[in-house]
Amino acid sequence: MTDKKLIFLAINMLITVLSLAIIIGTIFIENQRVKTTAIFVAITILIVQKIVEIKVIKETRKVSIVILLIIIAVTGYFGYRLF
């Protein structure tokens, strides 16, 4: 992989960590509406980030597609149970 792709992957990892930190941080939020909005934003960031990664980096495309499908499936399951 070239240096640009490695830098792109590093930025994607930071975005993933930020999204997961938002999701974990919602444990400490009491207001249910704010909690739901924060989780929705974090999961949207994860999905958009994975789609961009699939478009840009061909070497990790198969793994990224599987991870994206898992994220969508889990989101659908918990979204269905939440509402």
C-alpha positions in Angstrom: 0.0 0.0 0.0 1.1 3.5 -0.6 1.6 6.2 2.0 -1.6 8.0 1.1 -3.6 4.8 1.6 -1.9 4.2 5.0 -2.7 7.7 6.1 -6.3 7.3 4.9 -6.5 4.1 6.9 -5.1 5.8 10.0 -7.7 8.6 9.7 -10.4 6.0 9.3 -9.3 4.3 12.5 -9.4 7.6 14.4 -13.0 8.2 13.1 -14.0 4.7 14.2 -12.5 5.3 17.6 -14.4 8.6 17.9 -17.7 6.9 16.9 -17.2 4.1 19.4 -16.3 6.6 22.1 -19.6 8.4 21.4 -21.5 5.2 21.6 -19.8 4.2 24.9 -20.3 7.8 26.2 -24.0 7.4 25.8 -24.0 5.0 28.8 -23.6 8.0 31.0 -26.3 10.2 29.4 -29.6 10.2 31.3 -31.8 11.9 28.7 -33.2 9.2 26.4 -33.7 11.5 23.4 -30.1 12.8 23.5 -28.8 9.3 24.0 -30.7 8.0 20.9 -29.6 11.0 18.8 -25.9 10.4 19.8 -26.1 6.7 19.0 -27.7 7.5 15.6 -25.0 10.0 14.7 -22.2 7.7 15.7 -23.6 4.8 13.7 -24.2 7.0 10.7 -20.6 8.1 10.9 -19.5 4.5 11.0 -21.6 3.6 8.0 -20.5 6.6 5.9 -16.8 5.9 6.8 -17.1 2.3 5.7 -18.7 3.2 2.4 -15.9 5.7 1.7 -13.3 3.1 2.7 -14.9 0.6 0.3 -14.8 3.2 -2.6 -11.2 4.3 -2.0 -9.2 1.3 -0.8 -9.4 -1.8 -3.0 -7.1 -4.0 -0.8 -9.5 -4.0 2.2 -12.7 -4.0 0.2 -13.9 -7.5 1.0 -13.4 -7.1 4.7 -15.0 -3.6 4.7 -18.1 -4.9 3.0 -18.5 -7.6 5.6 -18.0 -5.1 8.4 -20.5 -2.7 6.8 -23.1 -5.5 6.5 -22.5 -6.4 10.2 -22.9 -2.8 11.3 -26.2 -2.5 9.3 -27.6 -5.8 10.6 -26.8 -4.9 14.2 -28.2 -1.4 13.8 -31.4 -2.8 12.3 -31.8 -5.4 15.0 -31.2 -3.0 17.9 -33.2 -0.2 16.1 -36.1 -2.6 15.8 -35.9 -3.6 19.5 -35.5 0.0 20.6 -38.6 1.2 18.9 
